[in-house]
Amino acid sequence: MSSISEQKSAALQRYAAYANVASATAHEAMGRRGALDSGIKPVRLGMRLLGRAFTCLCPVNDNLTLHAALKMAGPGDVLVCAADAFTEQGLFGDVMASCAIGRGIAGLLVDGGVRDTQTIAEVGFPVFSRSISIKGTIKDSMGSLNVPVSVGGVIVEPGDLVIGDDDGVVIVPQAEVESLAAKCKEREAKETRFREALLTGKTTWDMLNLDALLKSKGIASPF
């Protein structure tokens, strides 16, 4: 029987094509879809989310459902918690982060608050949240698990791909994961060529042919 770490490694291997894909690149390659609102960010710079969404819906100020998700999610999953965008709560802390690491879970995305961020960063568990709050929660009501949820203005289905970095988070629908990988690769190659040309002294104005854009809009050139 394989270990948790081996199962997580195998799970993440499914998304090897996205290992270095930035959230902004995936968002643009997908036709500017899937981006969560900018209020949701990593609790420390340098954190990275990449994995399959395991969703849960938590009642306000209650993290019982999130504890259930920790038990049910598999290695390589990203917990995606809808918390009604309520920020005055610490739904998740360092004890739960230790549990998540032990289970091989790849990260947490929560449309609400967390706490113990220094210790979470020290143990190396990626957490993206709307806020940081020291206020504790209760364990009184069970919400929904592995159902479609709305997080940061985007509907997340169980099994969707979650990509998060310092810029933000994008959700890739499960049905588009394979096809989008090629589009991201093409976009990255194009941007690399673009940057290389700019470093030789060319301007974005000329390379984007913005004179033609102004002309098409009837706007006088500033030059």
N, C-alpha and C positions, 0 to 999 in steps of 0.2 A: 504494500500500500504506500503511495507516494506521500511525502510530507506536505505540510501547508505551504512552505516556501516553494516547493517544486510545483505544486498546483497553481500558485500565484504566477510563477514564471511562465508556465504553460499558457495561462489565461492571457497574460500580457503579450505573449508571442503572437496572439491573434491580431494584435494591433501594432505589430512591429513597424509597419509602413508609416505609422503616425508618431513614432518615437521622438522625432525631432520637428514635427509639424507644429508651428505656432498657432495659437487660437485664432489670431487675426487672419492667418493664411487660410485656415479651414473655413472661416466665416466668409471671406471673399470668394474662395473657390466654390462655395455652395450658393453663390448668388446673393451674398449678404444676408443670409438667413442664420438662425440658430443662436445668435449672440444673446446671452443674458444681460440684463441691465447692468450698468457700470457700478452700481452700489455693492455688488458681490465681488469680493477680492480675496486673495490669499491672506491669511493672518500674519504671514512673514514672507518677504520677497524671496524668490527662488523656489517656492513650492510648485509642484507640477501635478496635475490631475490627468490620468489617462486610464480609462477602463469602462467596463459595462455598467450601466446605471441599474442599481437596485433601489427602487423608490419607496418612500414612505410618506405618509401624511400625518403630521403630529398636531394634536389640539394645542391651542395657545398655552404656553407656560407648563407643558406636560411632555416629558421625554420618555414615557413608558414605551411608546411605539418604536422609538429609536433604539432602545435596548433590545427589542424584539428583532429589529433589522440587523443589529450586530450579530445575533445568534443565527439568523437565517441566511445572510449574504454569504457568497462564496469567495474564494481567493480570486483576486484581481478585480472584484466589483468595486465600484464607487458608490457609496451611500448618497442618495439624493433625497434630501429631506425638505418637504414643503412645510413651512411653519407659519403661514399666513403673513409673512414679512414682519412678524412681531420681533422687535429688536431688544426689548428689555427683558432678556432671558438668557441664561447660559445653558443651552440644551445639551451641550457636549463639552467634556473636559478631559484632563490628562488621564484619568482612570479609564474612561471609555476609549481613549486613543490607544492605550496599552492593550486593551482587549482587541481593538481593531487590528493592530499590528500582529498580535498573536493569531488572529484568524486569517491573516493574509489579505485583508481588505486594502484596496489601493488608495482610498482617500474618502473625504467627506465634502459634500456640497450642500449647504443649508441656507435656506432663505430666512434666516433668523440669526440669533446670537449664540456665541460660544464663549468659553472662558478657559483659564489655565493655558493661555497661548504660548507663554515662554517654555513651559515644560513640553507642550505639544511639539513645538519647533525642535526642542532638544532631542526628543525621541524620534524625530524625523517622519512624523505622520502628516501628510498634506491635508490641510483644512481650508476651505474657502467658505466665507460666511458674509452675511450682510452687516453684522456688528459684533462687537466684543462687549460682553456684559458679565459682571460678577454675580448677578442675581441668579439664584438657584431655581429649580423647577420642581414640580410635583410628579408623582407617578399615580395617576388616578383613572385615566381614560385611554382605551386602546383605539388608535386611529386605523388607517388603512395601510396595507403593505402590498408592494409589487403591483401598483395600479398607476394609471397615468396621473401625473401631478403637474401643477403649474409652479414653476420656480423662476423668479427673475423675469417674468413676462414670457416665458417659453414653456410649451407643453413638453414634458419629458415622459417618454414611454419606457417601461422596463426593457432593458436590453439595448437602449440607445447608447451611442458612444459619447463619453464626456471628455472634453479636452480643456484643460485649464492651465494658465500660466500667469505671469505678473500682469499681463494686459487684461485678463478677464477669462470668461468661460464661454465655450460654444458647445452646443448639443448637435450631434450628427445622428439623424434617424437611422435606425438599424438597417433599413433597406438600402441606404445610400453609402454605407461604410466602405464597401469594396470599390464602387465607382469613384467616390470622392478622392480616394487615395491617389489615383492617377492624376486627377485634376490638381491636387495639391503639389504633386511632384512637378508638373508642368509650370505651375505658377512660381514655385521656388526657383526653378531654372531660369525663367524669364526675369525674375527680380534680381537674380545674381548677375545676369548679363547687363541689366539696366544699371545696377550699382557700379559695375566695372567700367562702363562707359562714362558715367558721371565723374568717376575718379580721374578721368583723363581730361576733364575740363568742360565737357558738354553740360548743358543745362536741362533741367526738367521741362522748362518751357518749350525748348526745341524738340526734345525727344517725345514729348506728348502732343506736339503739333498744336499748341494752344492758340497760335495765330489763326488757324483754320477754325477752331472752336469759336473764337470771338467773331470771326466773319460770319459764321452760320447763325449767330445770335444777334447780329447787327450791332455789335459793340466795338467801339473804336479801339485800336491798338494803343497801348501806353508807350510804345517805342516810336 
